[in-house]
C-alpha cells in the first residue's frame, strides 16, 4: 500500500457552542498513513495511525480568541483516537472520520475530557449552530476539511454549564495530503 502524509497548516478554526471561533495555527501537526487502491468511483481508502498522529495544542502560541492570544496557562491538548476515511484523487474530495479526546487545563488544573467524533469533509457543513465550507485538495494536495460534532456532557456540572454541554462543536482544518 502506498504511504501518504497528512500535514496540518495555519488558518484553522475551532468553535464550541455559541462561543465565537478560535483562530488556530496547527502548523507542525500531521501523520503518516496508508492509501488503498481506488474503487470503481475513484475513491481510495485512507488510514492514518493515531499513535503517530500529532496535533499541536491550543495555547497562547497557536491560538487567538476574539483577536487576542489565549492567556498563558490555558491549554487544550488533542489526543486523536481515529483519523481515517477516503480520498478521491480526480476531484480532490476528502472525507475523514475523526475521533479524539480534548483535554483542557487552566494553570495546571485539569477539566474533564471532551470526547469529539465527527466526519470531516471537503464539502460544506451546516448545523443548527455552525456553517462552514471546505475545499477539495488542489494539485499540490492543499485543502480544507470541515466538520460538526455533538459534544456530550462530561457529568461535571460547572464545566458542562460553562460550555453549554451537550452542544455542537465546529472544526475547520487546513491540511495537505502528499505521498
N, C-alpha and C positions, 0 to 999 in steps of 0.2 A: 504494500500500500504506500502511495506517495505521502510524504510528510509535508505538513503545512505549518506556517507560523501565523498566529494572530497577535497583532500588536495594538495596544490601546494608545490613544492620542489625546491631545489637548482639545478643548471645545466641547467637553461632555457636560451633561447636566443631570441632576437628581432632584426629585421633589417628593415630599410625603404629605399626604393630606392636603389641607388648604394652605400650607406654608408655601412661600414663593420658592422658585427653583434655586438650587445651589449651582453655581458655575464651578466645574471640576476639571482640573488638568490631570488626566490619567496617564500621561507620558511615562514610559518605563514599564508598563504592565504588559501582560500577554502570556502566551504559552505555545507549546508545540502540540500538534495533533496529527491525526491521520485522515486521509481522504480516500473514500471508497470510489469504485468505478461508477460512472454515470448510469442512471436508469434510462428508460426509453424517452423520458421528457427532458433529459439533460441534467437532472438533479444528482449531485454527488453527496453521499453521507459524509459528515464531518464530525469528528470526535476529538475533543481536547482533554488531556489528562488533568483533572482538577488538582492533583498533587503537585504538578509543575506549573500551574497557572498562578500568576501573581497579579494582584490588583492593588495599586497604590492606595494608601489610606487617605481619607478625607481629613485634612488638618489645616493649620494656618499657612502651610507652604503650597498646598494644592487646591484649596477651596475658598471660594468667595460666596458670601451670602449678603444680599442687598448691596453689592458692590464692595463690601469690606471682607478682609480675610477672617476666617474663623478665629476666635480668640485662642491664643496659646493655652494649652491644657485641655482643649476639646479635641477629640479624635474618634473617627469611625473607621474601623478596620472591616474589611470584607473578606470572608473566607469562603471561596467557591466550593460547592459540592458537585456541580454538574455544569458543563457547557458543551452541548452537542446539538447537532441539527443537520442542516443541509445547505448546499450552495449550488446555484445554477450558473455555470461559467458563462454561458451565452448572454444572459440578461444581467448578470451581476447580482441577482436576488440572493439574499442571505436570510435564513431563519434559524435561530438558535434557542434551545431550551436552556434557561439559566436558573440555577438554584444556588442560594448562598445564605450564609449567616452574617448579619451585620452586628458588630459589637461596638457600642458607644461607651466611651469613658470620658469623664469630666474631672480633671485634676486628680486622676488616679482612682476615682470611684466608678465602678462598672455598673452599667444599667443592664437590664435583661436583654438577651439576644433577640434580634428581629429575624424571622425566617421569611425569606423572599423567594418566590418562584414565579417566573414569567417567561413568556415567549417573546424574544427579541426579533424584530423583523425589519427588513429594509423598506417595507411599505409604510403605511400610516397606522396610527392607533388613535382611537377615540373612546373615552370612557365618560363616566358621569363627572369626573373632576379634571381630567387631563386630555390634551390633544398634542400629538407630535407627529412629525413627518420624518421618516427615514429616507435614505438614498442608497440605491443599489451600488455595488462596488464598481468603480470605474476601471479603466485599462491598467492603472497602476495597482489596483486592489484596494483603494481607499473608498470608504463608505460610512454610512451612519445606520445603526440599528436602534430601534426604539421599542419599548415595552411598558405595559402597565401591569402591576401586580396588586393583589389584595393582601395586605399585611395583617396577619391575625393579631389579636390582643395577646399580651405577654402574661397576663394574670397579675401584674403589679399595678395596682390602681392608679397611683400617682403618675407613673410613666405612661400608662395607656391613656390616661386623661390628657396629659401634656401633648402627646402626639395625635390624639383623637382616634386611637386604635379600637377596633379594626378600621382600616382605611386603605385608600389606594396610594400606591407609590409609582412614580414615573422614572424611567431610566432613558437617557439619550446618550448613546455610546458612539464616539468617533473611533474607527478602527481601520486596520489594514490587514488584508489576508494575502500572504505570499508563500511561495514554495521555497 
